[in-house]
Amino acid sequence: MLAGIKILDFSHYIPGPFASLRLADFGAEVVKVEPPTGDLARSQEFDYIFQVNNANKKSISLNLKEKHDVEIVKKLIKTADILIEGFRPGVMKRLGLGYEDVKAINEKIIYCSITGYGQQGELAAFGSHDINYMALSGVLAQLKDGTGRPIHPSITLADMIGSMAAVEQMLAALYARERTGKGMYLDISLLDGLLAMMNNHFIIEHYSGYPKGVEQLAGTIVSYFIYETKDGRFVSLAALERKFWEHFCIASQKKEWLAFHQSPANESNPVFIEICQWFKSKTLTEWIGFSQKVDCCLTPILEVHEAKEWFSKEHSRKMIDIHDGRIHITTRYDPQVFHKRTQAPRLDEHRQEVIEKWMSSQ
């Protein structure tokens, strides 16, 4: 879908690379412009992260503090469609590669800056990481244990959601350029991505004072809850609509539960206690068998290795492939993607190819 679109990606670690990875999976040609030391994720500690987020890309190593290399970048910019950068505000401008500098070279370019707090404001110049954005946005306050203590997340939601927001805006900008012939500047804040995701919570808290979003989805009712199984595993029941609840109760031979669809999931509700006991009477494997026969929105809570196995072998919408000891993970379902995928590039692997191809079209 994006065949012929050329992207220069100056970003490191996860947010920018994950965004350009998604665009590469749509067919865009992505060239990583890396310093002589490479993307900061090119280290033993983060190598796996680098490999998975930079498949399907090319690499050219340039020192942006050297005038000669900056001139090469400017020549590449002439035929680029999108430029992605993830430095702190002002860094690219000091290098002579700010939006106005780039626009003077290529007025049709879409220039996307991805930062934690955006280009302006009291927080813009501060360093930060995913847990900071989750803390400020109110997202982390939604993840608490039984004592009310926030649970340390093991997934970088801000990075991933911010990347998707960046891709969304870049695609919209490409469409706008098709109609107007003009490029534009995109100021992407990872914090903004999480704030947008909190819209239901903010509006509900504003009018009702309830801080956990849609109350029925917050683990407060028996039909929408996480239950423990006989073997200490867990399943998620989401029988929010009455028909699914009916399917669950009837298949469980518990018609007496039908009237308790929206009843509270707490110890004061005897039906809740019965349901907990019912789930603890079967193993996770048995509940998986149940869920595959009964249409009641019941799914197992899979561990990472189980989810990997499921989506690489059993699930029809395959997005994970494992062969030759390597794992390949796509960002969208497309049976052809695995056949087109290339490994993450070696540092400066495509210098000659990129310079010859991109500059020859000028």
MARDO-688425 format. One record per residue (C-alpha): residue number from 1; residue in one letter; z, y, x. Coordinates in nm, 3 decimals. Each point is the difference from the previous one (the first is absolute). Last residue first. Layout:
residues N
+------+------+---------+---------+---------+
! sepa ! pake !      up !   north !    east !
+------+------+---------+---------+---------+
!  NUM !    A !       Z !       Y !       X !
...
+------+------+---------+---------+---------+
end
This chain:
residues 362
+------+------+---------+---------+---------+
! sepa ! pake !      up !   north !    east !
+------+------+---------+---------+---------+
!  362 !    Q !  -0.829 !   1.385 !   1.696 !
!  361 !    S !  -0.063 !  -0.370 !  -0.069 !
!  360 !    S !  -0.008 !  -0.087 !   0.369 !
!  359 !    M !   0.352 !   0.135 !   0.037 !
!  358 !    W !   0.157 !  -0.252 !  -0.234 !
!  357 !    K !  -0.183 !  -0.304 !   0.133 !
!  356 !    E !   0.010 !   0.072 !   0.372 !
!  355 !    I !   0.357 !   0.129 !   0.010 !
!  354 !    V !   0.129 !  -0.276 !  -0.228 !
!  353 !    E !  -0.170 !  -0.284 !   0.186 !
!  352 !    Q !   0.101 !   0.127 !   0.344 !
!  351 !    R !   0.364 !   0.046 !  -0.093 !
!  350 !    H !   0.034 !  -0.318 !  -0.207 !
!  349 !    E !   0.275 !  -0.190 !   0.180 !
!  348 !    D !   0.204 !   0.311 !   0.085 !
!  347 !    L !   0.324 !  -0.193 !  -0.063 !
!  346 !    R !  -0.080 !  -0.347 !  -0.128 !
!  345 !    P !  -0.101 !  -0.003 !  -0.363 !
!  344 !    A !   0.188 !  -0.155 !  -0.292 !
!  343 !    Q !  -0.181 !  -0.320 !  -0.092 !
!  342 !    T !  -0.316 !   0.013 !  -0.209 !
!  341 !    R !  -0.028 !  -0.069 !  -0.371 !
!  340 !    K !  -0.338 !  -0.051 !  -0.165 !
!  339 !    H !   0.044 !  -0.362 !  -0.107 !
!  338 !    F !   0.356 !   0.068 !  -0.112 !
!  337 !    V !  -0.119 !   0.284 !  -0.224 !
!  336 !    Q !  -0.260 !  -0.202 !  -0.190 !
!  335 !    P !   0.235 !  -0.155 !  -0.257 !
!  334 !    D !   0.120 !   0.350 !  -0.097 !
!  333 !    Y !   0.357 !   0.065 !  -0.111 !
!  332 !    R !   0.141 !   0.311 !   0.165 !
!  331 !    T !   0.205 !   0.095 !   0.305 !
!  330 !    T !  -0.093 !  -0.312 !   0.196 !
!  329 !    I !   0.235 !  -0.207 !   0.212 !
!  328 !    H !  -0.127 !  -0.218 !   0.285 !
!  327 !    I !   0.239 !  -0.237 !   0.176 !
!  326 !    R !  -0.093 !  -0.152 !   0.332 !
!  325 !    G !   0.063 !  -0.352 !   0.133 !
!  324 !    D !  -0.369 !  -0.083 !  -0.011 !
!  323 !    H !   0.013 !   0.046 !  -0.378 !
!  322 !    I !   0.227 !   0.162 !  -0.256 !
!  321 !    D !  -0.140 !   0.206 !  -0.286 !
!  320 !    I !   0.192 !   0.229 !  -0.233 !
!  319 !    M !  -0.148 !   0.185 !  -0.298 !
!  318 !    K !  -0.107 !  -0.297 !  -0.214 !
!  317 !    R !  -0.023 !   0.072 !  -0.370 !
!  316 !    S !   0.001 !  -0.366 !  -0.109 !
!  315 !    H !   0.357 !  -0.056 !   0.120 !
!  314 !    E !   0.066 !  -0.328 !   0.175 !
!  313 !    K !  -0.100 !   0.038 !   0.363 !
!  312 !    S !   0.051 !   0.341 !   0.162 !
!  311 !    F !   0.175 !   0.176 !  -0.286 !
!  310 !    W !   0.251 !  -0.279 !  -0.057 !
!  309 !    E !   0.067 !  -0.072 !   0.368 !
!  308 !    K !   0.066 !   0.364 !   0.079 !
!  307 !    A !   0.222 !   0.029 !  -0.307 !
!  306 !    E !   0.198 !  -0.302 !   0.117 !
!  305 !    H !   0.039 !   0.132 !   0.355 !
!  304 !    V !   0.120 !   0.336 !  -0.135 !
!  303 !    E !   0.256 !  -0.150 !  -0.239 !
!  302 !    L !  -0.108 !  -0.040 !  -0.361 !
!  301 !    I !   0.190 !   0.119 !  -0.303 !
!  300 !    P !  -0.132 !  -0.247 !  -0.257 !
!  299 !    T !  -0.180 !   0.134 !  -0.306 !
!  298 !    L !   0.072 !   0.009 !  -0.373 !
!  297 !    C !  -0.212 !   0.221 !  -0.224 !
!  296 !    C !   0.036 !  -0.228 !  -0.307 !
!  295 !    D !  -0.325 !  -0.196 !  -0.022 !
!  294 !    V !   0.147 !  -0.350 !   0.034 !
!  293 !    K !  -0.174 !  -0.272 !   0.201 !
!  292 !    Q !  -0.017 !   0.153 !   0.347 !
!  291 !    S !   0.338 !   0.165 !  -0.047 !
!  290 !    F !   0.167 !  -0.335 !  -0.073 !
!  289 !    G !  -0.144 !  -0.157 !   0.315 !
!  288 !    I !   0.123 !   0.297 !   0.201 !
!  287 !    W !   0.338 !  -0.044 !  -0.170 !
!  286 !    E !   0.014 !  -0.361 !   0.120 !
!  285 !    T !  -0.086 !   0.104 !   0.354 !
!  284 !    L !   0.271 !   0.267 !  -0.008 !
!  283 !    T !   0.254 !  -0.260 !  -0.100 !
!  282 !    K !   0.133 !  -0.042 !  -0.354 !
!  281 !    S !   0.345 !   0.027 !  -0.163 !
!  280 !    K !   0.067 !   0.337 !   0.160 !
!  279 !    F !  -0.257 !   0.158 !  -0.232 !
!  278 !    W !   0.183 !  -0.134 !  -0.303 !
!  277 !    Q !   0.336 !   0.116 !   0.136 !
!  276 !    C !  -0.132 !   0.355 !   0.035 !
!  275 !    I !  -0.141 !  -0.024 !  -0.353 !
!  274 !    E !   0.337 !  -0.112 !  -0.135 !
!  273 !    I !   0.179 !   0.287 !   0.176 !
!  272 !    F !  -0.252 !   0.246 !  -0.147 !
!  271 !    V !   0.060 !  -0.150 !  -0.345 !
!  270 !    P !   0.377 !   0.054 !   0.041 !
!  269 !    N !  -0.053 !   0.376 !   0.056 !
!  268 !    S !   0.307 !   0.158 !   0.161 !
!  267 !    E !  -0.115 !  -0.131 !   0.340 !
!  266 !    N !  -0.301 !   0.229 !   0.009 !
!  265 !    A !  -0.370 !  -0.012 !  -0.076 !
!  264 !    P !   0.009 !   0.190 !  -0.328 !
!  263 !    S !  -0.190 !  -0.119 !  -0.310 !
!  262 !    Q !  -0.364 !   0.099 !  -0.043 !
!  261 !    H !  -0.138 !  -0.344 !  -0.092 !
!  260 !    F !   0.325 !  -0.124 !  -0.156 !
!  259 !    A !  -0.141 !  -0.105 !  -0.339 !
!  258 !    L !  -0.209 !  -0.277 !   0.156 !
!  257 !    W !   0.295 !  -0.154 !   0.187 !
!  256 !    E !   0.084 !  -0.249 !  -0.278 !
!  255 !    K !  -0.351 !  -0.141 !   0.046 !
!  254 !    K !   0.115 !  -0.156 !   0.327 !
!  253 !    Q !  -0.234 !  -0.292 !   0.051 !
!  252 !    S !  -0.097 !   0.146 !   0.340 !
!  251 !    A !  -0.365 !   0.001 !  -0.111 !
!  250 !    I !   0.112 !   0.178 !  -0.319 !
!  249 !    C !   0.206 !   0.258 !   0.186 !
!  248 !    F !  -0.267 !   0.079 !   0.261 !
!  247 !    H !  -0.289 !   0.022 !  -0.247 !
!  246 !    E !   0.211 !   0.220 !  -0.227 !
!  245 !    W !   0.080 !   0.229 !   0.289 !
!  244 !    F !  -0.370 !   0.023 !   0.082 !
!  243 !    K !  -0.083 !   0.089 !  -0.360 !
!  242 !    R !   0.279 !   0.260 !  -0.009 !
!  241 !    E !  -0.144 !   0.207 !   0.283 !
!  240 !    L !   0.235 !   0.048 !   0.296 !
!  239 !    A !  -0.012 !  -0.362 !   0.112 !
!  238 !    A !   0.031 !   0.106 !   0.364 !
!  237 !    L !   0.195 !  -0.287 !   0.156 !
!  236 !    S !   0.021 !   0.004 !   0.377 !
!  235 !    V !   0.107 !  -0.317 !   0.179 !
!  234 !    F !   0.259 !  -0.059 !   0.274 !
!  233 !    R !   0.107 !  -0.267 !   0.247 !
!  232 !    G !   0.347 !  -0.149 !   0.036 !
!  231 !    D !  -0.105 !  -0.357 !  -0.068 !
!  230 !    K !   0.093 !   0.000 !  -0.369 !
!  229 !    T !  -0.182 !   0.327 !  -0.064 !
!  228 !    E !   0.118 !   0.363 !   0.002 !
!  227 !    Y !  -0.139 !   0.245 !  -0.255 !
!  226 !    I !  -0.166 !   0.339 !   0.042 !
!  225 !    F !  -0.025 !   0.191 !  -0.327 !
!  224 !    Y !  -0.223 !   0.130 !  -0.276 !
!  223 !    S !   0.073 !  -0.207 !  -0.312 !
!  222 !    V !   0.378 !   0.017 !   0.047 !
!  221 !    I !   0.019 !   0.379 !   0.003 !
!  220 !    T !   0.137 !   0.253 !   0.254 !
!  219 !    G !  -0.196 !  -0.093 !   0.312 !
!  218 !    A !  -0.162 !   0.343 !   0.038 !
!  217 !    L !  -0.315 !  -0.061 !  -0.204 !
!  216 !    Q !   0.167 !   0.050 !  -0.339 !
!  215 !    E !   0.151 !   0.326 !   0.127 !
!  214 !    V !  -0.334 !   0.159 !   0.091 !
!  213 !    G !   0.095 !   0.209 !   0.302 !
!  212 !    K !   0.329 !  -0.064 !   0.176 !
!  211 !    P !   0.172 !   0.339 !  -0.013 !
!  210 !    Y !   0.092 !   0.034 !  -0.372 !
!  209 !    G !   0.085 !   0.368 !  -0.062 !
!  208 !    S !  -0.202 !  -0.001 !  -0.320 !
!  207 !    Y !  -0.254 !   0.281 !   0.026 !
!  206 !    H !  -0.022 !   0.064 !   0.373 !
!  205 !    E !   0.092 !  -0.358 !   0.093 !
!  204 !    I !  -0.292 !  -0.133 !  -0.206 !
!  203 !    I !  -0.245 !   0.250 !   0.149 !
!  202 !    F !   0.110 !  -0.063 !   0.358 !
!  201 !    H !   0.004 !  -0.378 !  -0.029 !
!  200 !    N !  -0.343 !  -0.019 !  -0.160 !
!  199 !    N !  -0.151 !   0.224 !   0.269 !
!  198 !    M !   0.153 !  -0.192 !   0.292 !
!  197 !    M !  -0.333 !  -0.128 !   0.133 !
!  196 !    A !  -0.117 !   0.360 !   0.041 !
!  195 !    L !   0.308 !   0.068 !   0.215 !
!  194 !    L !  -0.085 !  -0.303 !   0.213 !
!  193 !    G !  -0.348 !   0.128 !   0.081 !
!  192 !    D !   0.134 !   0.351 !   0.054 !
!  191 !    L !   0.233 !  -0.129 !   0.271 !
!  190 !    L !  -0.295 !  -0.145 !   0.189 !
!  189 !    S !  -0.159 !   0.346 !  -0.004 !
!  188 !    I !  -0.378 !   0.030 !   0.000 !
!  187 !    D !  -0.163 !   0.340 !   0.063 !
!  186 !    L !  -0.370 !  -0.050 !  -0.071 !
!  185 !    Y !  -0.257 !   0.254 !   0.127 !
!  184 !    M !  -0.344 !   0.019 !  -0.154 !
!  183 !    G !  -0.369 !  -0.080 !   0.033 !
!  182 !    K !  -0.272 !   0.169 !  -0.199 !
!  181 !    G !  -0.331 !  -0.131 !  -0.133 !
!  180 !    T !   0.120 !   0.075 !  -0.354 !
!  179 !    R !  -0.067 !  -0.317 !  -0.199 !
!  178 !    E !  -0.005 !  -0.257 !   0.282 !
!  177 !    R !   0.282 !   0.192 !   0.166 !
!  176 !    A !   0.216 !  -0.045 !  -0.309 !
!  175 !    Y !  -0.055 !  -0.376 !   0.016 !
!  174 !    L !   0.097 !  -0.007 !   0.367 !
!  173 !    A !   0.309 !   0.208 !  -0.082 !
!  172 !    A !   0.101 !  -0.246 !  -0.272 !
!  171 !    L !  -0.035 !  -0.283 !   0.252 !
!  170 !    M !   0.211 !   0.193 !   0.250 !
!  169 !    Q !   0.261 !   0.075 !  -0.266 !
!  168 !    E !   0.041 !  -0.365 !  -0.101 !
!  167 !    V !   0.003 !  -0.110 !   0.364 !
!  166 !    A !   0.281 !   0.245 !   0.074 !
!  165 !    A !   0.198 !  -0.118 !  -0.303 !
!  164 !    M !  -0.045 !  -0.359 !   0.121 !
!  163 !    S !   0.132 !   0.096 !   0.343 !
!  162 !    G !   0.297 !   0.181 !  -0.156 !
!  161 !    I !   0.081 !  -0.312 !  -0.202 !
!  160 !    M !  -0.007 !  -0.215 !   0.315 !
!  159 !    D !   0.189 !   0.232 !   0.230 !
!  158 !    A !   0.250 !   0.100 !  -0.269 !
!  157 !    L !   0.069 !  -0.361 !  -0.095 !
!  156 !    T !   0.088 !  -0.118 !   0.349 !
!  155 !    I !   0.130 !  -0.345 !  -0.088 !
!  154 !    S !   0.335 !  -0.145 !   0.109 !
!  153 !    P !   0.207 !   0.243 !  -0.206 !
!  152 !    H !   0.368 !   0.058 !   0.092 !
!  151 !    I !   0.187 !  -0.043 !  -0.327 !
!  150 !    P !   0.171 !   0.310 !  -0.135 !
!  149 !    R !   0.374 !  -0.058 !  -0.066 !
!  148 !    G !   0.096 !  -0.003 !  -0.368 !
!  147 !    T !   0.241 !  -0.289 !   0.034 !
!  146 !    G !  -0.234 !  -0.248 !  -0.170 !
!  145 !    D !  -0.281 !   0.082 !   0.241 !
!  144 !    K !  -0.223 !   0.305 !  -0.025 !
!  143 !    L !  -0.375 !   0.060 !   0.006 !
!  142 !    Q !  -0.070 !   0.283 !  -0.245 !
!  141 !    A !   0.181 !   0.248 !   0.227 !
!  140 !    L !  -0.260 !  -0.080 !   0.267 !
!  139 !    V !  -0.274 !   0.133 !  -0.226 !
!  138 !    G !   0.172 !   0.335 !  -0.058 !
!  137 !    S !  -0.268 !   0.185 !   0.194 !
!  136 !    L !   0.229 !   0.112 !   0.283 !
!  135 !    A !   0.121 !  -0.349 !   0.096 !
!  134 !    M !  -0.341 !  -0.167 !  -0.025 !
!  133 !    Y !  -0.149 !   0.276 !   0.214 !
!  132 !    N !   0.272 !  -0.047 !   0.262 !
!  131 !    I !  -0.035 !  -0.381 !  -0.009 !
!  130 !    D !  -0.368 !   0.035 !   0.087 !
!  129 !    H !   0.045 !   0.206 !   0.312 !
!  128 !    S !   0.063 !   0.360 !   0.101 !
!  127 !    G !  -0.060 !   0.268 !   0.261 !
!  126 !    F !   0.049 !   0.357 !  -0.115 !
!  125 !    A !  -0.266 !   0.271 !   0.007 !
!  124 !    A !  -0.089 !  -0.020 !  -0.370 !
!  123 !    L !   0.358 !  -0.006 !  -0.129 !
!  122 !    E !   0.038 !   0.369 !  -0.092 !
!  121 !    G !  -0.346 !   0.021 !  -0.154 !
!  120 !    Q !  -0.361 !  -0.033 !   0.114 !
!  119 !    Q !  -0.239 !  -0.267 !   0.128 !
!  118 !    G !   0.130 !  -0.290 !  -0.207 !
!  117 !    Y !   0.337 !  -0.174 !   0.014 !
!  116 !    G !  -0.069 !  -0.332 !   0.169 !
!  115 !    T !  -0.347 !   0.068 !   0.130 !
!  114 !    I !  -0.356 !  -0.109 !  -0.079 !
!  113 !    S !  -0.273 !   0.257 !   0.069 !
!  112 !    C !  -0.338 !  -0.076 !  -0.156 !
!  111 !    Y !  -0.311 !   0.200 !   0.091 !
!  110 !    I !  -0.304 !  -0.063 !  -0.218 !
!  109 !    I !  -0.305 !   0.117 !   0.194 !
!  108 !    K !  -0.278 !   0.193 !  -0.169 !
!  107 !    E !   0.045 !   0.318 !   0.205 !
!  106 !    N !  -0.062 !  -0.186 !   0.326 !
!  105 !    I !   0.055 !   0.195 !   0.322 !
!  104 !    A !   0.167 !   0.307 !  -0.153 !
!  103 !    K !   0.190 !  -0.237 !  -0.228 !
!  102 !    V !   0.146 !  -0.171 !   0.306 !
!  101 !    D !   0.146 !   0.320 !   0.141 !
!  100 !    E !   0.125 !   0.106 !  -0.345 !
!   99 !    Y !   0.160 !  -0.341 !  -0.052 !
!   98 !    G !   0.177 !  -0.006 !   0.335 !
!   97 !    L !  -0.172 !  -0.156 !   0.302 !
!   96 !    G !   0.060 !   0.262 !   0.269 !
!   95 !    L !   0.283 !  -0.205 !   0.149 !
!   94 !    R !   0.252 !   0.254 !  -0.126 !
!   93 !    K !  -0.148 !  -0.041 !  -0.347 !
!   92 !    M !   0.038 !  -0.378 !   0.020 !
!   91 !    V !   0.371 !   0.039 !   0.079 !
!   90 !    G !   0.075 !   0.265 !  -0.264 !
!   89 !    P !   0.178 !  -0.221 !  -0.252 !
!   88 !    R !   0.125 !  -0.326 !   0.156 !
!   87 !    F !  -0.274 !  -0.252 !   0.073 !
!   86 !    G !  -0.148 !  -0.238 !  -0.257 !
!   85 !    E !  -0.373 !   0.060 !   0.015 !
!   84 !    I !  -0.291 !  -0.123 !  -0.210 !
!   83 !    L !  -0.352 !   0.146 !   0.027 !
!   82 !    I !  -0.257 !  -0.086 !  -0.265 !
!   81 !    D !  -0.380 !   0.023 !  -0.022 !
!   80 !    A !  -0.077 !   0.008 !   0.372 !
!   79 !    T !  -0.340 !   0.108 !   0.133 !
!   78 !    K !   0.101 !   0.323 !   0.176 !
!   77 !    I !   0.351 !  -0.133 !   0.065 !
!   76 !    L !  -0.134 !  -0.234 !   0.267 !
!   75 !    K !  -0.126 !   0.301 !   0.195 !
!   74 !    K !   0.337 !   0.170 !  -0.036 !
!   73 !    V !   0.172 !  -0.314 !   0.128 !
!   72 !    I !  -0.222 !  -0.003 !   0.309 !
!   71 !    E !   0.086 !   0.366 !   0.062 !
!   70 !    V !   0.369 !  -0.087 !  -0.023 !
!   69 !    D !  -0.059 !  -0.264 !   0.267 !
!   68 !    H !  -0.146 !   0.253 !   0.240 !
!   67 !    K !   0.274 !   0.254 !  -0.067 !
!   66 !    E !   0.279 !  -0.246 !   0.084 !
!   65 !    K !   0.316 !   0.023 !  -0.209 !
!   64 !    L !  -0.164 !  -0.212 !  -0.269 !
!   63 !    N !  -0.021 !  -0.292 !   0.241 !
!   62 !    L !  -0.252 !  -0.238 !  -0.152 !
!   61 !    S !  -0.001 !  -0.375 !  -0.059 !
!   60 !    I !  -0.259 !  -0.134 !  -0.242 !
!   59 !    S !   0.078 !  -0.283 !  -0.236 !
!   58 !    K !  -0.184 !  -0.170 !  -0.286 !
!   57 !    K !   0.144 !  -0.122 !  -0.328 !
!   56 !    N !  -0.020 !  -0.307 !  -0.224 !
!   55 !    A !   0.359 !  -0.097 !   0.075 !
!   54 !    N !   0.237 !   0.284 !   0.084 !
!   53 !    N !   0.298 !  -0.050 !  -0.227 !
!   52 !    V !   0.049 !  -0.372 !   0.065 !
!   51 !    Q !  -0.035 !   0.020 !   0.378 !
!   50 !    F !   0.217 !   0.307 !   0.044 !
!   49 !    I !   0.285 !  -0.145 !  -0.203 !
!   48 !    Y !  -0.023 !  -0.323 !   0.201 !
!   47 !    D !   0.016 !   0.205 !   0.320 !
!   46 !    F !   0.310 !   0.196 !  -0.105 !
!   45 !    E !   0.259 !  -0.115 !   0.253 !
!   44 !    Q !  -0.251 !  -0.108 !   0.266 !
!   43 !    S !  -0.161 !   0.339 !  -0.019 !
!   42 !    R !  -0.323 !   0.137 !  -0.141 !
!   41 !    A !   0.183 !   0.162 !  -0.294 !
!   40 !    L !  -0.004 !   0.334 !   0.182 !
!   39 !    D !  -0.381 !  -0.010 !  -0.023 !
!   38 !    G !  -0.143 !  -0.007 !   0.350 !
!   37 !    T !   0.132 !   0.111 !   0.339 !
!   36 !    P !  -0.323 !   0.187 !   0.076 !
!   35 !    P !   0.032 !   0.174 !  -0.338 !
!   34 !    E !  -0.172 !  -0.163 !  -0.299 !
!   33 !    V !  -0.284 !   0.110 !  -0.227 !
!   32 !    K !  -0.024 !  -0.293 !  -0.241 !
!   31 !    V !  -0.348 !  -0.028 !  -0.143 !
!   30 !    V !  -0.035 !  -0.112 !  -0.361 !
!   29 !    E !  -0.338 !  -0.094 !  -0.147 !
!   28 !    A !   0.052 !  -0.015 !  -0.377 !
!   27 !    G !  -0.058 !  -0.329 !  -0.184 !
!   26 !    F !   0.272 !   0.001 !  -0.266 !
!   25 !    D !   0.219 !  -0.206 !   0.234 !
!   24 !    A !  -0.044 !   0.282 !   0.253 !
!   23 !    L !   0.138 !   0.243 !  -0.259 !
!   22 !    R !   0.308 !  -0.218 !  -0.048 !
!   21 !    L !   0.040 !  -0.022 !   0.377 !
!   20 !    S !  -0.033 !   0.380 !   0.020 !
!   19 !    A !   0.304 !   0.036 !  -0.226 !
!   18 !    F !   0.199 !  -0.268 !   0.184 !
!   17 !    P !  -0.082 !   0.172 !   0.331 !
!   16 !    G !   0.116 !   0.340 !  -0.132 !
!   15 !    P !   0.334 !  -0.121 !  -0.139 !
!   14 !    I !   0.082 !  -0.283 !   0.249 !
!   13 !    Y !   0.034 !   0.070 !   0.376 !
!   12 !    H !  -0.242 !   0.264 !   0.133 !
!   11 !    S !  -0.258 !   0.247 !  -0.133 !
!   10 !    F !  -0.315 !   0.148 !   0.158 !
!    9 !    D !  -0.242 !  -0.167 !  -0.242 !
!    8 !    L !  -0.362 !   0.113 !   0.002 !
!    7 !    I !  -0.183 !  -0.128 !  -0.307 !
!    6 !    K !  -0.370 !  -0.053 !  -0.063 !
!    5 !    I !  -0.129 !  -0.089 !  -0.348 !
!    4 !    G !  -0.322 !  -0.202 !   0.014 !
!    3 !    A !   0.132 !  -0.287 !  -0.212 !
!    2 !    L !   0.280 !   0.128 !  -0.222 !
!    1 !    M !  -0.056 !  -0.236 !  -0.294 !
+------+------+---------+---------+---------+
end
